[in-house]
Amino acid sequence: MDHLCHSTTGNVIVTSMDNFDPAPEEWLSPQRLRLLDEQLGPARSSLAIAGLLAMAVERWLRQQLAAEAPWSAEERQAVIEARREAWLASHDPAGQGLLDAEVDTKLAVAPGCQGWAEAHWGHRVETLFLERKEQLDRASCRLLRVADKGLALELYHRIKAGEESFATLAFRYGEGPEQQQGGLIALQPLAAMPMGLGGVLTKLEPGELLPPTRLGQQVALVQLETFQPAVLDASSRQLLLGDELNRWLASAGGLVLAHLKCPQRIEVIIP
């Protein structure tokens, strides 16, 4: 994403954006930029010096989206009340400097953003799911890493012959942190698997053992434990919409930061 601050073209940011709907540069209207200046402008220097400016920008954006959530005042209050008791059990509003009304605003942000994302991208969830299904598939496996190729080959044949279990040999010979769990890599999305194992596991059947394979500076044995294909349920729907929201916030946040850092007053953002 490129940002360019001009003082000779009517004080604008010219930027190239990803294809979002709504486009962040259009969503950040002159009215919103003025509100931003009023609410964050006076504290910009202090926030930047404290290393908190990017975080403050994201929180500000989330508050704006939550305020646009397509719910009634009654629905909003019901959501706040449902979250209040659990939140107060682990947080001290006075210690955070929050007034009662500000607590309500804070409790509405996360569900409000979810509602905003659902309203804008809910119709695209099936497409997003098909595009990212391989990243949402989940698996667990066992991993045994050693430095010596000959040892790796010997351990491979001992496991194949059923002489000793993978877990026992991983605990005895493994050289990675997974050794403490008998080589177990817990169930997780393939995209989150360490060391690029996700791409390897898609080629295996549960219980199948991969022959010694170079993994970085070591030689590894990998055995697939379980594989769970992703399904489009409430959890994956929320995950997909959350990812889209984070991508949108990153783009909008870059524009807002450029606006706040610009020495000239910027009145409009041009795509």
Secondary structure, 3 states (H helix, E strand, C coil): CEEEECCCCCCEEEEECCCCCCCHHHHCCHHHHHHHHHHCHHHHHHHHHCCCHHHHHHHHHHHHHHHCCCCCHHHHHHHHHHHHHHHHHHCCCCCCCCCHHHHHHHHHHHHHHHHHHHHHHHHHHHHHHHHHHHHHCEEEEEEEEECCHHHHHHHHHHHHCCCCCHHHHHHHHCCCHHHHHCCEEEEEEHHHCHHHHHHHHCCCCCCCEEEEEEECCEEEEEEEEEEECCCCCHHHHHHHHHHHHHHHHHHHHHHHHHHHHCCCCCCEEEC
